[in-house]
Amino acid sequence: MDRKKRRLGIQAVATLIQNANFKGFFTGKIYEGASKSVCVPGLNCYSCPGAVGSCPIGSLQSFLSGIKFKFPYYVLGLLIFFGAVLGRAVCGFLCPFGFLQDLLYKIPFYKKNRFKIDRYLRYIKYLVLFLLVIILPMTFELTPFFCKYVCPEGTLSGLMLAAADSNVRSALGPLFSWKFILLMIFIVTGLIVYRPFCKYVCPLGAIYGFFNKVAIYRMTCDPGKCISCGACAKACRMNVDPSKAPNSMECIRCGGCIDSCPEKALYLGIKKRP
């Protein structure tokens, strides 16, 4: 099995495991078992009818926006653990919404993955992290701003709940309409640009990106083999040049650059290749 098919298989399995409450998709009931107290590594909404775990971004906001402030030791500990071990490989292999975006990009459509303002748009996710996930939830009680006003994964969950429960459908209002519009924007742009939500908006990707340079699972470029041909940079859909920045904060460890390298100068693993 080649690298692309193997990665898609891992993504599919990870998505199924994180949403293993299959009967919830038919009953419209949110699972509330013991595993819901555990955060999954990727972006997967707590309110998804299939979810058996909690979203780390949602949990972080819950701690920060509670009636009584609680320092999020548990959530931060998990994020640090996942980040220190895998970095943004979580985005590339374990995130359900990342998997959905990969599938969207496979649909034949006009593609435009490189444009001038791309590098500037990438800073939006850090603004989203600090403003919507940290500062505003700490300022206003019981208001998870990112989940409430932006998160497309939550909107998908709402659609699935509404499809199975008429009471949920009748409760949908203007706020849900706004989030549905955002979801459609991400879906349409996802046909054209590779992983637009991951690149420009996702606060979880922003967090894991900080760990890419120190994560155990990392990329190495052998300068003795690299001929600076640019093949890896051209192949990278996250618009990274692995020969110059193999552990860029934007790299999701998909391995596409490794397959494109004619000299096999790139290596991805838990330790540097001998």
Buried (B, 14 or more C-beta within 10 A) or exposed (E): EEEEEEBBEBBEEBBEEBBBBEEBBEEBBBBEEEBBEEBBBBBBBBBBBBBBBBBBBBBBBBBBBBEEEEEBEBBBEBBEEBBBBBBBBBBBBBBBBBBBBBEBBEEEEEEEBEEEEBEEBBEBBBEBBEBBBBEBBBEEEEBBBBBBBBBBBBBBBBBBBBBBBEEBBEEBEEEBEEBBEBBEEBBEBBBBBBBBBBBBBBBBBBBBBBBBEEBEBBBBBBEEEBEEBEBBBEBBBBBBBBBEBBBBBBBBBBBBBBBBBEEEBBBBEEEEEE
